[in-house]
Amino acid sequence: MLQLLSNNKSKYIISLQNKKQRLKSGCFLVEGEKNVVELLQSNFKVETVVVTAQFYEKYQLLLGQRRMEVLEAEPDQLARLGTFETNEAAIAVAVSKENKGLKALENEWVIALDQVRDPGNLGTIIRLADWYGIKKIVCSISTTECYNPKVIAASMGSYTRTDIYYTDLPNWLAKQNTPKFAAIMEGTNAHQIQFPQGGILVMGNESNGLSTEVLELCENKLTIPRFGEAESLNVAMATAVLCDGIRRQNPL
């Protein structure tokens, strides 16, 4: 029989909605059936999983493969622990990974993000990177935290298969030898560019685009051609269009 969720444990889990507490504890939240299952199948360390009786019955073998605390709660309790309006499956406390340095290798594509602030956009970009077989994302220090619950939810488990590194982005770009492609409003038509086998796709802030310092380090400036009247594209949508162009020319 599973142990029931205690008040103290509830307070701790709820506190992880706060960035300050996530940084202090080195842990983050994962919510919902699919996301928790993806977590349990990954190489992330898991501290605690709080499950409904139905989730436990369905995934008992998977839960038993790890050394971690497994607690039981009702769906209404789960919903109060996290950010989802409803949660009838599970919520987990996982350990954040060390911020390890990444390098762009000669024949691989890397996404670099400059001051991308919206958690939903970052989560979607992580999911896109996973879809297009891009394993590395390098973020400026001012890009939103990848362990924000909204980022984790939007990535739909793809954060478990994508390496993410936060650093001084201009300094990092200056040290990379692969071609750099900056997405801007006024650049070369992305449909007419021949993408190499490897490079760095640099995407900017939702409102202000790329910083001058970052833009100066990118030798290739490209634009997705506009055919209608929309003022701009969402950064995640633009990333998807460009990743598709890259993979059309350079399939894995």
C-alpha positions as CSV (number, residue, x, y, z in Angstrom):
1,M,0.0,0.0,0.0
2,L,1.3,3.4,-0.9
3,Q,2.0,6.1,1.6
4,L,-0.4,9.1,1.5
5,L,0.8,12.6,0.7
6,S,1.7,14.6,3.8
7,N,1.1,18.3,4.4
8,N,4.8,19.0,4.6
9,K,5.5,17.3,1.3
10,S,2.6,19.2,-0.3
11,K,4.0,22.5,0.8
12,Y,7.4,21.5,-0.6
13,I,6.0,20.5,-3.9
14,I,3.9,23.6,-4.2
15,S,7.0,25.8,-3.4
16,L,8.7,24.5,-6.6
17,Q,6.3,26.6,-8.7
18,N,8.6,29.4,-7.5
19,K,11.9,30.0,-9.4
20,K,13.8,31.0,-6.2
21,Q,12.8,27.7,-4.6
22,R,13.7,25.7,-7.7
23,L,17.2,27.2,-7.7
24,K,17.6,26.7,-4.0
25,S,16.5,23.1,-4.0
26,G,17.9,22.1,-7.4
27,C,14.6,20.5,-8.3
28,F,11.7,21.1,-10.6
29,L,8.1,19.9,-11.2
30,V,6.8,17.6,-14.0
31,E,3.0,17.3,-14.3
32,G,0.6,15.0,-16.1
33,E,0.6,11.4,-17.3
34,K,2.6,11.8,-20.5
35,N,5.2,14.1,-19.0
36,V,5.8,12.0,-15.9
37,V,6.1,8.8,-18.0
38,E,8.7,10.5,-20.2
39,L,10.6,11.6,-17.1
40,L,10.6,8.1,-15.6
41,Q,12.0,6.8,-18.9
42,S,14.8,9.4,-19.0
43,N,18.1,9.7,-17.3
44,F,16.9,12.5,-14.9
45,K,17.1,11.7,-11.2
46,V,13.6,11.7,-9.6
47,E,13.1,12.4,-6.0
48,T,9.3,11.9,-5.5
49,V,6.3,11.0,-7.6
50,V,2.8,11.6,-6.4
51,V,0.2,9.4,-8.2
52,T,-3.4,8.6,-8.3
53,A,-4.4,5.0,-7.7
54,Q,-5.2,4.6,-11.4
55,F,-1.8,5.9,-12.5
56,Y,-0.1,3.5,-10.1
57,E,-2.0,0.5,-11.4
58,K,-1.2,1.4,-15.0
59,Y,2.5,2.1,-14.5
60,Q,3.5,0.0,-11.5
61,L,6.3,-1.7,-13.3
62,L,7.8,1.5,-14.5
63,L,7.5,3.1,-11.1
64,G,9.2,0.1,-9.5
65,Q,12.3,0.4,-11.8
66,R,13.5,3.5,-9.8
67,R,14.6,4.2,-6.3
68,M,12.4,7.1,-5.3
69,E,9.5,8.1,-3.1
70,V,6.1,7.2,-4.5
71,L,3.1,8.7,-2.7
72,E,-0.6,8.5,-3.4
73,A,-3.1,11.4,-3.7
74,E,-6.5,12.1,-5.1
75,P,-6.9,14.1,-8.4
76,D,-8.0,17.2,-6.6
77,Q,-4.9,17.1,-4.4
78,L,-2.7,16.7,-7.4
79,A,-4.2,19.8,-9.1
80,R,-3.5,21.9,-6.0
81,L,0.2,20.8,-6.1
82,G,1.0,22.1,-9.5
83,T,0.0,24.5,-12.3
84,F,-2.4,22.3,-14.2
85,E,-6.1,23.1,-13.8
86,T,-6.8,19.3,-13.6
87,N,-4.4,16.4,-13.1
88,E,-5.8,12.9,-12.7
89,A,-2.5,11.1,-13.2
90,A,0.7,12.2,-11.5
91,I,3.2,14.9,-10.5
92,A,6.9,14.4,-10.0
93,V,9.8,16.2,-8.3
94,A,12.9,15.8,-10.5
95,V,16.5,17.0,-10.0
96,S,17.8,19.7,-12.3
97,K,20.8,18.8,-14.4
98,E,24.2,20.7,-14.1
99,N,24.6,23.6,-16.5
100,K,27.3,21.9,-18.6
101,G,29.0,23.6,-21.5
102,L,28.1,22.7,-25.1
103,K,30.1,23.1,-28.3
104,A,28.7,23.2,-31.9
105,L,30.3,20.4,-33.8
106,E,31.1,20.6,-37.5
107,N,28.3,18.6,-38.9
108,E,25.5,19.3,-36.4
109,W,22.9,22.0,-36.0
110,V,22.5,23.9,-32.8
111,I,19.8,26.4,-31.8
112,A,20.9,29.5,-30.0
113,L,18.3,31.7,-28.2
114,D,18.9,35.3,-27.4
115,Q,16.6,36.7,-24.6
116,V,13.6,34.5,-25.4
117,R,11.4,35.3,-22.4
118,D,8.1,33.5,-22.9
119,P,8.1,30.0,-21.3
120,G,5.6,28.7,-23.8
121,N,7.9,29.7,-26.6
122,L,10.9,28.1,-25.0
123,G,9.1,24.8,-24.3
124,T,7.8,24.7,-27.9
125,I,11.3,25.3,-29.3
126,I,12.6,22.5,-27.2
127,R,9.9,20.2,-28.6
128,L,10.7,21.5,-32.2
129,A,14.4,20.8,-31.7
130,D,13.6,17.2,-30.6
131,W,11.3,16.8,-33.7
132,Y,14.0,17.9,-36.1
133,G,16.8,15.9,-34.4
134,I,18.6,19.0,-33.0
135,K,20.1,17.9,-29.7
136,K,21.6,21.1,-28.4
137,I,20.1,24.5,-27.4
138,V,22.3,27.3,-26.1
139,C,20.5,30.1,-24.3
140,S,21.5,33.6,-23.2
141,I,21.5,34.1,-19.5
142,S,18.3,36.3,-19.9
143,T,16.4,33.6,-21.7
144,T,13.6,32.1,-19.5
145,E,14.6,29.3,-17.2
146,C,14.1,25.9,-18.8
147,Y,12.8,24.3,-15.6
148,N,9.8,26.7,-15.4
149,P,6.7,24.5,-15.2
150,K,5.2,26.1,-18.3
151,V,8.4,25.3,-20.2
152,I,8.4,21.7,-19.1
153,A,4.7,21.3,-20.0
154,A,5.1,22.9,-23.4
155,S,8.1,20.7,-24.3
156,M,5.9,17.6,-23.8
157,G,8.9,15.5,-22.6
158,S,11.4,16.7,-25.2
159,Y,13.5,18.4,-22.5
160,T,14.6,14.9,-21.5
161,R,16.2,14.4,-25.0
162,T,17.7,17.9,-25.5
163,D,20.8,19.4,-23.9
164,I,20.3,23.0,-22.8
165,Y,23.1,25.3,-21.8
166,Y,22.9,28.8,-20.4
167,T,25.8,31.1,-21.0
168,D,27.1,34.5,-22.1
169,L,25.7,34.1,-25.6
170,P,28.0,36.6,-27.5
171,N,31.1,35.1,-25.8
172,W,30.0,31.6,-26.7
173,L,29.1,32.4,-30.4
174,A,32.5,34.1,-30.8
175,K,34.2,30.8,-29.9
176,Q,32.3,28.7,-32.4
177,N,33.7,27.9,-35.8
178,T,30.5,26.7,-37.5
179,P,28.4,29.0,-39.7
180,K,25.9,31.2,-37.8
181,F,22.4,32.1,-39.2
182,A,20.6,34.9,-37.6
183,A,16.8,35.2,-38.1
184,I,15.9,38.9,-38.6
185,M,13.1,40.9,-40.3
186,E,15.2,42.2,-43.2
187,G,17.6,39.5,-44.4
188,T,18.2,37.1,-47.3
189,N,15.2,35.0,-48.3
190,A,15.4,31.8,-46.3
191,H,13.9,29.9,-49.2
192,Q,16.9,30.8,-51.3
193,I,19.6,29.9,-48.9
194,Q,21.7,26.7,-49.2
195,F,22.1,25.5,-45.6
196,P,25.2,23.5,-44.8
197,Q,25.3,20.2,-42.9
198,G,26.0,22.0,-39.7
199,G,25.5,25.4,-38.2
200,I,23.9,27.5,-35.5
201,L,20.4,28.9,-35.9
202,V,20.2,32.1,-33.8
203,M,16.7,33.2,-32.8
204,G,15.9,36.4,-30.8
205,N,13.6,38.1,-28.4
206,E,9.8,38.0,-29.1
207,S,9.5,41.8,-29.3
208,N,13.0,43.1,-30.0
209,G,14.7,40.4,-32.0
210,L,18.4,39.9,-31.6
211,S,20.7,42.1,-29.6
212,T,23.3,44.1,-31.6
213,E,26.2,42.2,-30.0
214,V,24.8,38.8,-31.0
215,L,23.8,40.0,-34.5
216,E,27.3,41.2,-35.3
217,L,28.7,37.7,-34.7
218,C,26.3,36.1,-37.3
219,E,27.7,36.2,-40.8
220,N,24.4,35.0,-42.3
221,K,21.2,37.0,-41.9
222,L,18.0,35.4,-43.1
223,T,14.3,36.2,-43.3
224,I,11.2,34.0,-43.8
225,P,9.4,35.7,-46.7
226,R,6.0,37.2,-45.9
227,F,3.1,36.8,-48.3
228,G,0.3,38.4,-46.2
229,E,-0.2,41.3,-43.8
230,A,0.8,39.8,-40.5
231,E,3.4,42.1,-38.7
232,S,5.6,39.2,-37.5
233,L,5.9,35.5,-36.7
234,N,6.0,34.1,-33.2
235,V,9.6,33.1,-32.4
236,A,8.6,29.4,-32.0
237,M,6.7,29.4,-35.3
238,A,9.7,31.0,-37.0
239,T,12.0,28.4,-35.5
240,A,9.8,25.7,-36.9
241,V,9.8,27.1,-40.4
242,L,13.6,27.5,-40.5
243,C,14.3,24.1,-38.9
244,D,12.1,22.5,-41.6
245,G,14.1,24.3,-44.3
246,I,17.3,23.1,-42.8
247,R,16.2,19.5,-42.6
248,R,14.7,19.5,-46.2
249,Q,18.3,20.1,-47.4
250,N,20.1,18.2,-44.7
251,P,18.0,15.2,-43.5
252,L,19.5,13.0,-40.8
